[in-house]
Structures are given as C-alpha cells and as structure tokens.
Amino acid sequence: MKYKVLHVFSSYSMGGAEKSMLFLASSLDKSQRCENIVAVPGDSKLFKESVQKNLKTITFKAINSFDLLGILKLIKIIKKYSINIVHVHQGKLYWTSLAAKLFCRNIKVIFHRRQDTRHGIISRIHYRFTDAVIAVSKSVANGLIKYEKVSL
C-alpha cells in the first residue's frame, strides 16, 4: 500500500524547521512507499522551495489554531487527495488538524515537535487526540513526557 502523506505548515519563512520538513518530504518521496503532498501558503518562500524540489505542492494556510476557513480547507484537501496521514509540522496547526480529523475519521494525525516549549492545559489536551508525536531529540521527548504528559 502506498500511503498519501500531507505535510502541513503555515509558515512564510524558510528556517530550519521548514528545511527539515522539505527534507523529510523529499526523502519519503524517494522511498516509493509514500506519496507526499506539501500544503503551505501559496505566496511563501516555503511554497517556492517545495516546488523547486519537485514536490507536489498545494496552497494552504490557517491564520490560527481555530481558523474555521483553514479547517474547512484542510478537510477539502484531505478528501480530494485521499490522504492517509496528516503530518503537522507547526504547533498552531495541531488543533486545526484534529478538527479536520473529526470529519475525516480514516486519517492518522502526527505532530512534529522540534523544541521543548511548555504549554498550558488547553494546549496539552491536543496530545491526547493525536495518533503519534515525533520529537527531534531526547531532550524534546523528555520535555513532552514530563511537562505535557505525552506517551511516546
């Protein structure tokens, strides 16, 4: 089975996290077990860089975690492309992806954490509903376990 993975990021810049996401999508694309789609703002450096890397790239943006138009757009993308996995590379899109999952029950949602940042109780709750969390280091993983009560 070939998995369809949607990588979502609503960043306009091209920093380390964005480069990491593009590297991951490019590497998975070469595995031939995944079809990767990158969903980012159309007028961003990230969009241009993704296209240059010959990744399937579509326009997506959400203004904040509970942006209704962003949620609806994400649901539409998931259904249109028959997505199996939504890989969320940015914290502000965690709730957006989980809201979309309510309407697209067959998807798996993966959160990607690149830094050890403390969150309040409301932000901690989203970890209970995701299917997996990827931490980039042991330090980030330990912070997720200790402070966010995540099971890795």
Buried (B, 14 or more C-beta within 10 A) or exposed (E): EEBBBBBBBBBBEBEEBBEBBBEBBBEBBEEEEBBBBBBBBEEBBBBBBBEEBEBBBBEBBBEEBEBEEBBEBBBBBBEEBEBBBBBBBBBBBBBBBBBBBEBBEEBBBBBBBBEBEEBEEEBBBBBEBBEEBBBBEEEBBEBBBEEBEBEE
